[in-house]
Amino acid sequence: MDIDEIIKALSNPVRREILVWLKDPVTNFPEQEHALELGVCAGKINQRSGLSQSTISSHLAVLQRVGLISSHRMGQWAFFKRNEEAIQAFLDEMNKQL
Amino acid sequence: MDIDEIIKALSNPVRREILVWLKDPVTNFPEQEHALELGVCAGKINQRSGLSQSTISSHLAVLQRVGLISSHRMGQWAFFKRNEEAIQAFLDEMNKQL
């Protein structure tokens, strides 16, 4: 776990908001047709954010690089979900350190 | 509480280390002559870090600006201590949000 990189990833409010949305996909992405167990489709996250596709792609890439989310590809789609274990490990470390 | 600014402040490992040192001043700054209740003298933090005075000053200024530490001036000395309430409020918010 690279705690510096995780904190940097979290310093952006859009990235924190994506993590919050992914906590409750049923409520936040009810219109997704694919099973939400796979994760949430990048396009849906994009739609909800109102930001450009490239901006959201780069935020998702940052969150994935530091391990806070994981992705699953199926055909032309990319689905993202939280990595609960990594998020909890990070919070535990922050609570311990600070 | 400006959570974005606090996270940015904490993304630097030296700043996190200063907060860790200030958690236990008796152990980490036993050589300080002034009462540790006032806080830890900037010069002592500087010495312990092995970094330049201007680097440490700027790290302390960032931590103070976001409210994680507070300072007390006495003559030529500046003493710093953790703002436990703000640190706890930040951790509570992160635990809740993430």
N, CA and C atoms of all chains as a GROMACS GRO file, in nm:
protein
  588
    1MET      N    1   0.085  -0.121   0.000
    1MET     CA    2   0.000   0.000   0.000
    1MET      C    3   0.088   0.124   0.000
    2ASP      N    4   0.074   0.206  -0.104
    2ASP     CA    5   0.151   0.330  -0.111
    2ASP      C    6   0.062   0.443  -0.058
    3ILE      N    7   0.079   0.469   0.071
    3ILE     CA    8  -0.012   0.561   0.137
    3ILE      C    9  -0.004   0.704   0.080
    4ASP      N   10   0.116   0.748   0.042
    4ASP     CA   11   0.129   0.882  -0.020
    4ASP      C   12   0.044   0.891  -0.146
    5GLU      N   13   0.055   0.788  -0.229
    5GLU     CA   14  -0.019   0.790  -0.356
    5GLU      C   15  -0.170   0.781  -0.333
    6ILE      N   16  -0.210   0.703  -0.233
    6ILE     CA   17  -0.353   0.694  -0.204
    6ILE      C   18  -0.406   0.829  -0.156
    7ILE      N   19  -0.331   0.894  -0.068
    7ILE     CA   20  -0.377   1.025  -0.019
    7ILE      C   21  -0.386   1.124  -0.134
    8LYS      N   22  -0.286   1.121  -0.222
    8LYS     CA   23  -0.292   1.212  -0.338
    8LYS      C   24  -0.416   1.184  -0.422
    9ALA      N   25  -0.444   1.056  -0.444
    9ALA     CA   26  -0.563   1.020  -0.522
    9ALA      C   27  -0.689   1.075  -0.456
   10LEU      N   28  -0.693   1.070  -0.323
   10LEU     CA   29  -0.812   1.113  -0.251
   10LEU      C   30  -0.823   1.264  -0.234
   11SER      N   31  -0.715   1.335  -0.269
   11SER     CA   32  -0.719   1.481  -0.250
   11SER      C   33  -0.812   1.548  -0.352
   12ASN      N   34  -0.853   1.472  -0.453
   12ASN     CA   35  -0.945   1.528  -0.552
   12ASN      C   36  -1.089   1.494  -0.515
   13PRO      N   37  -1.175   1.596  -0.503
   13PRO     CA   38  -1.312   1.572  -0.458
   13PRO      C   39  -1.395   1.486  -0.554
   14VAL      N   40  -1.366   1.495  -0.683
   14VAL     CA   41  -1.442   1.411  -0.779
   14VAL      C   42  -1.410   1.264  -0.753
   15ARG      N   43  -1.281   1.236  -0.729
   15ARG     CA   44  -1.243   1.096  -0.704
   15ARG      C   45  -1.307   1.044  -0.575
   16ARG      N   46  -1.315   1.132  -0.473
   16ARG     CA   47  -1.382   1.086  -0.350
   16ARG      C   48  -1.530   1.064  -0.377
   17GLU      N   49  -1.588   1.151  -0.460
   17GLU     CA   50  -1.730   1.135  -0.489
   17GLU      C   51  -1.757   1.004  -0.565
   18ILE      N   52  -1.672   0.970  -0.657
   18ILE     CA   53  -1.688   0.842  -0.729
   18ILE      C   54  -1.690   0.726  -0.628
   19LEU      N   55  -1.599   0.729  -0.533
   19LEU     CA   56  -1.596   0.622  -0.432
   19LEU      C   57  -1.725   0.618  -0.352
   20VAL      N   58  -1.779   0.736  -0.320
   20VAL     CA   59  -1.904   0.741  -0.245
   20VAL      C   60  -2.019   0.682  -0.330
   21TRP      N   61  -2.024   0.719  -0.458
   21TRP     CA   62  -2.130   0.665  -0.545
   21TRP      C   63  -2.122   0.513  -0.553
   22LEU      N   64  -1.998   0.462  -0.565
   22LEU     CA   65  -1.981   0.317  -0.584
   22LEU      C   66  -2.014   0.237  -0.458
   23LYS      N   67  -2.029   0.309  -0.347
   23LYS     CA   68  -2.065   0.242  -0.222
   23LYS      C   69  -2.206   0.185  -0.231
   24ASP      N   70  -2.290   0.255  -0.304
   24ASP     CA   71  -2.430   0.213  -0.313
   24ASP      C   72  -2.477   0.222  -0.459
   25PRO      N   73  -2.433   0.127  -0.542
   25PRO     CA   74  -2.465   0.131  -0.685
   25PRO      C   75  -2.615   0.121  -0.711
   26VAL      N   76  -2.687   0.044  -0.631
   26VAL     CA   77  -2.830   0.025  -0.655
   26VAL      C   78  -2.903   0.159  -0.650
   27THR      N   79  -2.868   0.240  -0.552
   27THR     CA   80  -2.931   0.372  -0.539
   27THR      C   81  -2.878   0.470  -0.644
   28ASN      N   82  -2.746   0.466  -0.666
   28ASN     CA   83  -2.686   0.571  -0.747
   28ASN      C   84  -2.687   0.543  -0.898
   29PHE      N   85  -2.699   0.415  -0.934
   29PHE     CA   86  -2.699   0.380  -1.077
   29PHE      C   87  -2.814   0.283  -1.108
   30PRO      N   88  -2.938   0.323  -1.076
   30PRO     CA   89  -3.050   0.229  -1.093
   30PRO      C   90  -3.077   0.198  -1.240
   31GLU      N   91  -3.033   0.285  -1.329
   31GLU     CA   92  -3.066   0.266  -1.471
   31GLU      C   93  -2.969   0.172  -1.543
   32GLN      N   94  -2.865   0.121  -1.471
   32GLN     CA   95  -2.770   0.032  -1.540
   32GLN      C   96  -2.837  -0.102  -1.573
   33GLU      N   97  -2.820  -0.146  -1.700
   33GLU     CA   98  -2.884  -0.271  -1.739
   33GLU      C   99  -2.804  -0.395  -1.700
   34HIS      N  100  -2.671  -0.384  -1.710
   34HIS     CA  101  -2.588  -0.497  -1.669
   34HIS      C  102  -2.599  -0.515  -1.517
   35ALA      N  103  -2.578  -0.638  -1.472
   35ALA     CA  104  -2.584  -0.666  -1.328
   35ALA      C  105  -2.484  -0.578  -1.253
   36LEU      N  106  -2.528  -0.517  -1.146
   36LEU     CA  107  -2.440  -0.426  -1.072
   36LEU      C  108  -2.330  -0.501  -0.996
   37GLU      N  109  -2.345  -0.633  -0.983
   37GLU     CA  110  -2.240  -0.712  -0.916
   37GLU      C  111  -2.107  -0.702  -0.992
   38LEU      N  112  -2.117  -0.681  -1.124
   38LEU     CA  113  -1.996  -0.666  -1.205
   38LEU      C  114  -1.922  -0.537  -1.172
   39GLY      N  115  -1.997  -0.442  -1.121
   39GLY     CA  116  -1.943  -0.309  -1.100
   39GLY      C  117  -2.029  -0.212  -1.179
   40VAL      N  118  -1.989  -0.086  -1.176
   40VAL     CA  119  -2.066   0.016  -1.248
   40VAL      C  120  -1.990   0.054  -1.375
   41CYS      N  121  -2.065   0.063  -1.483
   41CYS     CA  122  -2.007   0.093  -1.613
   41CYS      C  123  -1.949   0.236  -1.615
   42ALA      N  124  -1.830   0.250  -1.673
   42ALA     CA  125  -1.764   0.381  -1.680
   42ALA      C  126  -1.858   0.487  -1.737
   43GLY      N  127  -1.936   0.448  -1.840
   43GLY     CA  128  -2.027   0.542  -1.904
   43GLY      C  129  -2.131   0.598  -1.807
   44LYS      N  130  -2.177   0.513  -1.714
   44LYS     CA  131  -2.277   0.557  -1.616
   44LYS      C  132  -2.216   0.654  -1.516
   45ILE      N  133  -2.095   0.626  -1.478
   45ILE     CA  134  -2.025   0.715  -1.383
   45ILE      C  135  -2.005   0.850  -1.451
   46ASN      N  136  -1.965   0.841  -1.576
   46ASN     CA  137  -1.946   0.957  -1.660
   46ASN      C  138  -2.073   1.042  -1.668
   47GLN      N  139  -2.184   0.977  -1.700
   47GLN     CA  140  -2.314   1.046  -1.710
   47GLN      C  141  -2.349   1.117  -1.580
   48ARG      N  142  -2.336   1.043  -1.473
   48ARG     CA  143  -2.376   1.098  -1.344
   48ARG      C  144  -2.290   1.219  -1.305
   49SER      N  145  -2.162   1.214  -1.343
   49SER     CA  146  -2.071   1.322  -1.304
   49SER      C  147  -2.096   1.450  -1.381
   50GLY      N  148  -2.144   1.434  -1.506
   50GLY     CA  149  -2.159   1.553  -1.591
   50GLY      C  150  -2.026   1.605  -1.643
   51LEU      N  151  -1.917   1.531  -1.617
   51LEU     CA  152  -1.785   1.573  -1.666
   51LEU      C  153  -1.755   1.500  -1.797
   52SER      N  154  -1.648   1.539  -1.863
   52SER     CA  155  -1.615   1.476  -1.992
   52SER      C  156  -1.568   1.333  -1.970
   53GLN      N  157  -1.580   1.254  -2.074
   53GLN     CA  158  -1.540   1.114  -2.066
   53GLN      C  159  -1.392   1.100  -2.031
   54SER      N  160  -1.310   1.186  -2.092
   54SER     CA  161  -1.165   1.172  -2.068
   54SER      C  162  -1.130   1.209  -1.923
   55THR      N  163  -1.203   1.307  -1.869
   55THR     CA  164  -1.177   1.344  -1.728
   55THR      C  165  -1.210   1.228  -1.636
   56ILE      N  166  -1.328   1.168  -1.658
   56ILE     CA  167  -1.368   1.056  -1.571
   56ILE      C  168  -1.276   0.935  -1.591
   57SER      N  169  -1.239   0.909  -1.715
   57SER     CA  170  -1.145   0.798  -1.739
   57SER      C  171  -1.017   0.817  -1.662
   58SER      N  172  -0.968   0.940  -1.660
   58SER     CA  173  -0.840   0.958  -1.593
   58SER      C  174  -0.858   0.948  -1.440
   59HIS      N  175  -0.971   0.995  -1.389
   59HIS     CA  176  -0.995   0.977  -1.245
   59HIS      C  177  -1.006   0.829  -1.209
   60LEU      N  178  -1.077   0.753  -1.292
   60LEU     CA  179  -1.091   0.609  -1.265
   60LEU      C  180  -0.955   0.540  -1.272
   61ALA      N  181  -0.873   0.583  -1.366
   61ALA     CA  182  -0.740   0.523  -1.379
   61ALA      C  183  -0.655   0.549  -1.255
   62VAL      N  184  -0.666   0.670  -1.200
   62VAL     CA  185  -0.589   0.703  -1.079
   62VAL      C  186  -0.637   0.616  -0.962
   63LEU      N  187  -0.769   0.607  -0.945
   63LEU     CA  188  -0.823   0.527  -0.834
   63LEU      C  189  -0.784   0.379  -0.848
   64GLN      N  190  -0.781   0.333  -0.972
   64GLN     CA  191  -0.745   0.193  -0.994
   64GLN      C  192  -0.595   0.171  -0.970
   65ARG      N  193  -0.514   0.265  -1.014
   65ARG     CA  194  -0.368   0.250  -0.999
   65ARG      C  195  -0.328   0.238  -0.852
   66VAL      N  196  -0.396   0.316  -0.766
   66VAL     CA  197  -0.360   0.309  -0.624
   66VAL      C  198  -0.436   0.197  -0.552
   67GLY      N  199  -0.520   0.125  -0.623
   67GLY     CA  200  -0.582   0.005  -0.566
   67GLY      C  201  -0.715   0.026  -0.496
   68LEU      N  202  -0.773   0.147  -0.504
   68LEU     CA  203  -0.898   0.171  -0.432
   68LEU      C  204  -1.020   0.117  -0.506
   69ILE      N  205  -1.008   0.099  -0.637
   69ILE     CA  206  -1.115   0.035  -0.715
   69ILE      C  207  -1.052  -0.071  -0.805
   70SER      N  208  -1.135  -0.162  -0.851
   70SER     CA  209  -1.086  -0.260  -0.948
   70SER      C  210  -1.180  -0.260  -1.067
   71SER      N  211  -1.130  -0.309  -1.180
   71SER     CA  212  -1.215  -0.304  -1.300
   71SER      C  213  -1.233  -0.443  -1.359
   72HIS      N  214  -1.338  -0.455  -1.435
   72HIS     CA  215  -1.373  -0.581  -1.499
   72HIS      C  216  -1.415  -0.542  -1.641
   73ARG      N  217  -1.348  -0.601  -1.739
   73ARG     CA  218  -1.384  -0.566  -1.878
   73ARG      C  219  -1.469  -0.675  -1.939
   74MET      N  220  -1.569  -0.632  -2.015
   74MET     CA  221  -1.654  -0.727  -2.084
   74MET      C  222  -1.689  -0.664  -2.218
   75GLY      N  223  -1.632  -0.720  -2.324
   75GLY     CA  224  -1.656  -0.663  -2.456
   75GLY      C  225  -1.611  -0.518  -2.458
   76GLN      N  226  -1.701  -0.433  -2.500
   76GLN     CA  227  -1.666  -0.290  -2.509
   76GLN      C  228  -1.682  -0.216  -2.376
   77TRP      N  229  -1.730  -0.288  -2.273
   77TRP     CA  230  -1.760  -0.219  -2.147
   77TRP      C  231  -1.652  -0.237  -2.041
   78ALA      N  232  -1.639  -0.135  -1.958
   78ALA     CA  233  -1.550  -0.148  -1.841
   78ALA      C  234  -1.634  -0.117  -1.718
   79PHE      N  235  -1.630  -0.208  -1.622
   79PHE     CA  236  -1.708  -0.193  -1.499
   79PHE      C  237  -1.614  -0.172  -1.381
   80PHE      N  238  -1.655  -0.086  -1.292
   80PHE     CA  239  -1.568  -0.053  -1.178
   80PHE      C  240  -1.640  -0.078  -1.046
   81LYS      N  241  -1.563  -0.132  -0.951
   81LYS     CA  242  -1.619  -0.144  -0.817
   81LYS      C  243  -1.513  -0.109  -0.712
   82ARG      N  244  -1.560  -0.076  -0.594
   82ARG     CA  245  -1.469  -0.044  -0.485
   82ARG      C  246  -1.391  -0.167  -0.442
   83ASN      N  247  -1.269  -0.143  -0.401
   83ASN     CA  248  -1.189  -0.248  -0.340
   83ASN      C  249  -1.198  -0.225  -0.188
   84GLU      N  250  -1.302  -0.284  -0.128
   84GLU     CA  251  -1.333  -0.254   0.013
   84GLU      C  252  -1.215  -0.285   0.106
   85GLU      N  253  -1.145  -0.392   0.073
   85GLU     CA  254  -1.033  -0.431   0.159
   85GLU      C  255  -0.924  -0.323   0.162
   86ALA      N  256  -0.892  -0.272   0.043
   86ALA     CA  257  -0.787  -0.169   0.034
   86ALA      C  258  -0.832  -0.039   0.101
   87ILE      N  259  -0.960  -0.004   0.082
   87ILE     CA  260  -1.012   0.120   0.143
   87ILE      C  261  -1.006   0.107   0.295
   88GLN      N  262  -1.046  -0.010   0.347
   88GLN     CA  263  -1.043  -0.028   0.492
   88GLN      C  264  -0.900  -0.028   0.544
   89ALA      N  265  -0.810  -0.091   0.470
   89ALA     CA  266  -0.669  -0.095   0.514
   89ALA      C  267  -0.612   0.047   0.520
   90PHE      N  268  -0.649   0.128   0.421
   90PHE     CA  269  -0.603   0.267   0.420
   90PHE      C  270  -0.658   0.343   0.542
   91LEU      N  271  -0.789   0.329   0.565
   91LEU     CA  272  -0.850   0.400   0.680
   91LEU      C  273  -0.786   0.354   0.811
   92ASP      N  274  -0.764   0.225   0.823
   92ASP     CA  275  -0.701   0.172   0.946
   92ASP      C  276  -0.564   0.237   0.966
   93GLU      N  277  -0.489   0.245   0.857
   93GLU     CA  278  -0.354   0.301   0.866
   93GLU      C  279  -0.360   0.450   0.905
   94MET      N  280  -0.453   0.524   0.846
   94MET     CA  281  -0.466   0.667   0.879
   94MET      C  282  -0.507   0.684   1.026
   95ASN      N  283  -0.603   0.603   1.069
   95ASN     CA  284  -0.649   0.613   1.208
   95ASN      C  285  -0.536   0.580   1.304
   96LYS      N  286  -0.453   0.485   1.266
   96LYS     CA  287  -0.342   0.444   1.353
   96LYS      C  288  -0.234   0.551   1.353
   97GLN      N  289  -0.199   0.596   1.232
   97GLN     CA  290  -0.086   0.689   1.218
   97GLN      C  291  -0.116   0.824   1.280
   98LEU      N  292  -0.232   0.879   1.247
   98LEU     CA  293  -0.263   1.014   1.296
   98LEU      C  294  -0.314   1.008   1.440
   99MET      N  295  -1.415   2.307   0.809
   99MET     CA  296  -1.306   2.213   0.774
   99MET      C  297  -1.299   2.197   0.623
  100ASP      N  298  -1.186   2.232   0.565
  100ASP     CA  299  -1.168   2.216   0.420
  100ASP      C  300  -1.098   2.083   0.396
  101ILE      N  301  -1.179   1.980   0.372
  101ILE     CA  302  -1.124   1.844   0.366
  101ILE      C  303  -1.026   1.826   0.251
  102ASP      N  304  -1.051   1.891   0.137
  102ASP     CA  305  -0.957   1.882   0.024
  102ASP      C  306  -0.819   1.933   0.066
  103GLU      N  307  -0.819   2.048   0.132
  103GLU     CA  308  -0.692   2.109   0.171
  103GLU      C  309  -0.621   2.025   0.278
  104ILE      N  310  -0.699   1.966   0.369
  104ILE     CA  311  -0.637   1.881   0.471
  104ILE      C  312  -0.573   1.758   0.406
  105ILE      N  313  -0.645   1.697   0.313
  105ILE     CA  314  -0.589   1.578   0.247
  105ILE      C  315  -0.461   1.615   0.172
  106LYS      N  316  -0.465   1.730   0.103
  106LYS     CA  317  -0.343   1.773   0.032
  106LYS      C  318  -0.228   1.791   0.131
  107ALA      N  319  -0.258   1.852   0.244
  107ALA     CA  320  -0.152   1.873   0.345
  107ALA      C  321  -0.094   1.739   0.390
  108LEU      N  322  -0.181   1.640   0.403
  108LEU     CA  323  -0.137   1.509   0.453
  108LEU      C  324  -0.073   1.421   0.347
  109SER      N  325  -0.080   1.465   0.220
  109SER     CA  326  -0.022   1.382   0.115
  109SER      C  327   0.131   1.386   0.119
  110ASN      N  328   0.186   1.478   0.198
  110ASN     CA  329   0.332   1.484   0.210
  110ASN      C  330   0.378   1.404   0.332
  111PRO      N  331   0.468   1.307   0.312
  111PRO     CA  332   0.507   1.220   0.423
  111PRO      C  333   0.580   1.292   0.536
  112VAL      N  334   0.653   1.399   0.504
  112VAL     CA  335   0.720   1.475   0.610
  112VAL      C  336   0.616   1.539   0.702
  113ARG      N  337   0.512   1.593   0.642
  113ARG     CA  338   0.407   1.656   0.724
  113ARG      C  339   0.336   1.552   0.811
  114ARG      N  340   0.314   1.434   0.756
  114ARG     CA  341   0.252   1.330   0.840
  114ARG      C  342   0.347   1.290   0.953
  115GLU      N  343   0.478   1.287   0.921
  115GLU     CA  344   0.575   1.248   1.024
  115GLU      C  345   0.579   1.352   1.138
  116ILE      N  346   0.570   1.478   1.101
  116ILE     CA  347   0.568   1.583   1.205
  116ILE      C  348   0.450   1.560   1.299
  117LEU      N  349   0.334   1.529   1.242
  117LEU     CA  350   0.216   1.504   1.327
  117LEU      C  351   0.238   1.384   1.418
  118VAL      N  352   0.306   1.283   1.366
  118VAL     CA  353   0.333   1.164   1.448
  118VAL      C  354   0.429   1.202   1.562
  119TRP      N  355   0.533   1.277   1.532
  119TRP     CA  356   0.629   1.320   1.636
  119TRP      C  357   0.558   1.400   1.747
  120LEU      N  358   0.467   1.490   1.703
  120LEU     CA  359   0.402   1.579   1.799
  120LEU      C  360   0.301   1.505   1.888
  121LYS      N  361   0.272   1.382   1.850
  121LYS     CA  362   0.180   1.300   1.930
  121LYS      C  363   0.243   1.266   2.064
  122ASP      N  364   0.374   1.251   2.064
  122ASP     CA  365   0.444   1.211   2.186
  122ASP      C  366   0.570   1.295   2.203
  123PRO      N  367   0.553   1.422   2.242
  123PRO     CA  368   0.667   1.513   2.251
  123PRO      C  369   0.770   1.469   2.356
  124VAL      N  370   0.724   1.410   2.464
  124VAL     CA  371   0.816   1.369   2.572
  124VAL      C  372   0.919   1.270   2.518
  125THR      N  373   0.872   1.176   2.439
  125THR     CA  374   0.963   1.075   2.382
  125THR      C  375   1.045   1.132   2.266
  126ASN      N  376   0.980   1.212   2.183
  126ASN     CA  377   1.047   1.255   2.060
  126ASN      C  378   1.132   1.381   2.074
  127PHE      N  379   1.105   1.461   2.178
  127PHE     CA  380   1.182   1.585   2.196
  127PHE      C  381   1.224   1.599   2.342
  128PRO      N  382   1.295   1.498   2.395
  128PRO     CA  383   1.328   1.502   2.538
  128PRO      C  384   1.425   1.614   2.572
  129GLU      N  385   1.497   1.661   2.472
  129GLU     CA  386   1.601   1.762   2.501
  129GLU      C  387   1.548   1.906   2.505
  130GLN      N  388   1.417   1.925   2.480
  130GLN     CA  389   1.364   2.062   2.481
  130GLN      C  390   1.361   2.117   2.623
  131GLU      N  391   1.414   2.240   2.639
  131GLU     CA  392   1.419   2.297   2.774
  131GLU      C  393   1.287   2.362   2.816
  132HIS      N  394   1.220   2.428   2.721
  132HIS     CA  395   1.090   2.487   2.754
  132HIS      C  396   0.988   2.376   2.782
  133ALA      N  397   0.890   2.409   2.863
  133ALA     CA  398   0.786   2.310   2.896
  133ALA      C  399   0.719   2.260   2.769
  134LEU      N  400   0.704   2.130   2.758
  134LEU     CA  401   0.646   2.073   2.636
  134LEU      C  402   0.496   2.102   2.625
  135GLU      N  403   0.436   2.147   2.733
  135GLU     CA  404   0.292   2.181   2.728
  135GLU      C  405   0.268   2.296   2.629
  136LEU      N  406   0.369   2.381   2.613
  136LEU     CA  407   0.356   2.493   2.518
  136LEU      C  408   0.351   2.444   2.374
  137GLY      N  409   0.406   2.326   2.354
  137GLY     CA  410   0.424   2.275   2.219
  137GLY      C  411   0.572   2.249   2.198
  138VAL      N  412   0.606   2.207   2.078
  138VAL     CA  413   0.746   2.178   2.047
  138VAL      C  414   0.801   2.293   1.963
  139CYS      N  415   0.920   2.335   1.999
  139CYS     CA  416   0.986   2.447   1.930
  139CYS      C  417   1.019   2.408   1.785
  140ALA      N  418   0.993   2.502   1.694
  140ALA     CA  419   1.020   2.478   1.551
  140ALA      C  420   1.163   2.428   1.530
  141GLY      N  421   1.257   2.486   1.604
  141GLY     CA  422   1.398   2.449   1.589
  141GLY      C  423   1.423   2.302   1.621
  142LYS      N  424   1.350   2.251   1.719
  142LYS     CA  425   1.366   2.109   1.757
  142LYS      C  426   1.310   2.016   1.650
  143ILE      N  427   1.198   2.059   1.594
  143ILE     CA  428   1.137   1.979   1.486
  143ILE      C  429   1.233   1.977   1.367
  144ASN      N  430   1.287   2.094   1.341
  144ASN     CA  431   1.384   2.112   1.236
  144ASN      C  432   1.505   2.019   1.255
  145GLN      N  433   1.561   2.022   1.375
  145GLN     CA  434   1.677   1.937   1.408
  145GLN      C  435   1.646   1.790   1.384
  146ARG      N  436   1.532   1.750   1.437
  146ARG     CA  437   1.497   1.608   1.429
  146ARG      C  438   1.477   1.563   1.284
  147SER      N  439   1.425   1.653   1.201
  147SER     CA  440   1.395   1.616   1.062
  147SER      C  441   1.521   1.605   0.977
  148GLY      N  442   1.624   1.683   1.012
  148GLY     CA  443   1.744   1.684   0.928
  148GLY      C  444   1.723   1.764   0.799
  149LEU      N  445   1.609   1.830   0.786
  149LEU     CA  446   1.581   1.910   0.666
  149LEU      C  447   1.615   2.057   0.694
  150SER      N  448   1.612   2.138   0.590
  150SER     CA  449   1.647   2.279   0.609
  150SER      C  450   1.538   2.350   0.688
  151GLN      N  451   1.578   2.462   0.750
  151GLN     CA  452   1.483   2.538   0.830
  151GLN      C  453   1.366   2.588   0.745
  152SER      N  454   1.397   2.631   0.624
  152SER     CA  455   1.288   2.687   0.542
  152SER      C  456   1.190   2.578   0.498
  153THR      N  457   1.243   2.458   0.473
  153THR     CA  458   1.154   2.347   0.437
  153THR      C  459   1.059   2.316   0.552
  154ILE      N  460   1.115   2.304   0.671
  154ILE     CA  461   1.030   2.270   0.787
  154ILE      C  462   0.931   2.384   0.816
  155SER      N  463   0.979   2.508   0.806
  155SER     CA  464   0.887   2.621   0.827
  155SER      C  465   0.769   2.614   0.733
  156SER      N  466   0.798   2.580   0.609
  156SER     CA  467   0.686   2.581   0.515
  156SER      C  468   0.592   2.463   0.542
  157HIS      N  469   0.646   2.347   0.582
  157HIS     CA  470   0.559   2.235   0.620
  157HIS      C  471   0.472   2.272   0.742
  158LEU      N  472   0.534   2.337   0.841
  158LEU     CA  473   0.456   2.376   0.961
  158LEU      C  474   0.347   2.477   0.922
  159ALA      N  475   0.380   2.567   0.831
  159ALA     CA  476   0.280   2.667   0.789
  159ALA      C  477   0.162   2.600   0.720
  160VAL      N  478   0.190   2.498   0.638
  160VAL     CA  479   0.080   2.427   0.571
  160VAL      C  480  -0.009   2.357   0.674
  161LEU      N  481   0.054   2.286   0.767
  161LEU     CA  482  -0.024   2.214   0.870
  161LEU      C  483  -0.107   2.310   0.955
  162GLN      N  484  -0.049   2.427   0.981
  162GLN     CA  485  -0.122   2.526   1.062
  162GLN      C  486  -0.237   2.588   0.983
  163ARG      N  487  -0.212   2.617   0.854
  163ARG     CA  488  -0.316   2.680   0.772
  163ARG      C  489  -0.441   2.593   0.764
  164VAL      N  490  -0.421   2.460   0.753
  164VAL     CA  491  -0.538   2.372   0.743
  164VAL      C  492  -0.593   2.333   0.880
  165GLY      N  493  -0.530   2.383   0.986
  165GLY     CA  494  -0.586   2.366   1.121
  165GLY      C  495  -0.544   2.241   1.195
  166LEU      N  496  -0.448   2.164   1.140
  166LEU     CA  497  -0.409   2.039   1.208
  166LEU      C  498  -0.314   2.063   1.325
  167ILE      N  499  -0.243   2.177   1.324
  167ILE     CA  500  -0.158   2.213   1.438
  167ILE      C  501  -0.186   2.360   1.472
  168SER      N  502  -0.149   2.398   1.593
  168SER     CA  503  -0.161   2.539   1.630
  168SER      C  504  -0.027   2.585   1.684
  169SER      N  505  -0.005   2.715   1.683
  169SER     CA  506   0.125   2.764   1.728
  169SER      C  507   0.109   2.864   1.841
  170HIS      N  508   0.216   2.875   1.915
  170HIS     CA  509   0.220   2.965   2.029
  170HIS      C  510   0.354   3.035   2.020
  171ARG      N  511   0.352   3.169   2.016
  171ARG     CA  512   0.481   3.241   2.005
  171ARG      C  513   0.520   3.298   2.139
  172MET      N  514   0.650   3.287   2.168
  172MET     CA  515   0.701   3.342   2.293
  172MET      C  516   0.839   3.398   2.262
  173GLY      N  517   0.846   3.533   2.261
  173GLY     CA  518   0.973   3.596   2.225
  173GLY      C  519   1.017   3.548   2.087
  174GLN      N  520   1.138   3.501   2.078
  174GLN     CA  521   1.192   3.458   1.949
  174GLN      C  522   1.148   3.316   1.911
  175TRP      N  523   1.076   3.248   2.000
  175TRP     CA  524   1.042   3.107   1.976
  175TRP      C  525   0.900   3.087   1.925
  176ALA      N  526   0.886   2.985   1.844
  176ALA     CA  527   0.752   2.944   1.802
  176ALA      C  528   0.735   2.797   1.840
  177PHE      N  529   0.627   2.768   1.909
  177PHE     CA  530   0.600   2.632   1.955
  177PHE      C  531   0.476   2.578   1.885
  178PHE      N  532   0.483   2.451   1.852
  178PHE     CA  533   0.372   2.391   1.777
  178PHE      C  534   0.317   2.268   1.848
  179LYS      N  535   0.185   2.259   1.845
  179LYS     CA  536   0.124   2.137   1.896
  179LYS      C  537   0.009   2.093   1.807
  180ARG      N  538  -0.025   1.965   1.819
  180ARG     CA  539  -0.136   1.910   1.741
  180ARG      C  540  -0.268   1.971   1.784
  181ASN      N  541  -0.357   1.986   1.690
  181ASN     CA  542  -0.492   2.026   1.721
  181ASN      C  543  -0.576   1.896   1.717
  182GLU      N  544  -0.581   1.830   1.832
  182GLU     CA  545  -0.640   1.695   1.837
  182GLU      C  546  -0.785   1.694   1.789
  183GLU      N  547  -0.856   1.801   1.822
  183GLU     CA  548  -0.997   1.806   1.784
  183GLU      C  549  -1.013   1.805   1.631
  184ALA      N  550  -0.931   1.887   1.564
  184ALA     CA  551  -0.939   1.895   1.418
  184ALA      C  552  -0.895   1.764   1.354
  185ILE      N  553  -0.791   1.702   1.410
  185ILE     CA  554  -0.741   1.576   1.353
  185ILE      C  555  -0.850   1.469   1.366
  186GLN      N  556  -0.914   1.465   1.484
  186GLN     CA  557  -1.019   1.365   1.504
  186GLN      C  558  -1.139   1.392   1.413
  187ALA      N  559  -1.175   1.520   1.398
  187ALA     CA  560  -1.288   1.554   1.311
  187ALA      C  561  -1.260   1.512   1.166
  188PHE      N  562  -1.135   1.531   1.124
  188PHE     CA  563  -1.096   1.490   0.989
  188PHE      C  564  -1.106   1.337   0.974
  189LEU      N  565  -1.052   1.264   1.071
  189LEU     CA  566  -1.057   1.117   1.064
  189LEU      C  567  -1.202   1.068   1.065
  190ASP      N  568  -1.284   1.129   1.148
  190ASP     CA  569  -1.426   1.090   1.153
  190ASP      C  570  -1.491   1.110   1.017
  191GLU      N  571  -1.462   1.223   0.955
  191GLU     CA  572  -1.520   1.253   0.825
  191GLU      C  573  -1.474   1.153   0.719
  192MET      N  574  -1.344   1.120   0.720
  192MET     CA  575  -1.292   1.023   0.623
  192MET      C  576  -1.355   0.886   0.645
  193ASN      N  577  -1.364   0.845   0.771
  193ASN     CA  578  -1.423   0.715   0.801
  193ASN      C  579  -1.569   0.709   0.757
  194LYS      N  580  -1.637   0.821   0.774
  194LYS     CA  581  -1.778   0.826   0.736
  194LYS      C  582  -1.793   0.827   0.583
  195GLN      N  583  -1.712   0.915   0.520
  195GLN     CA  584  -1.727   0.936   0.376
  195GLN      C  585  -1.687   0.812   0.296
  196LEU      N  586  -1.570   0.758   0.329
  196LEU     CA  587  -1.520   0.644   0.252
  196LEU      C  588  -1.586   0.514   0.298
   0.00000   0.00000   0.00000
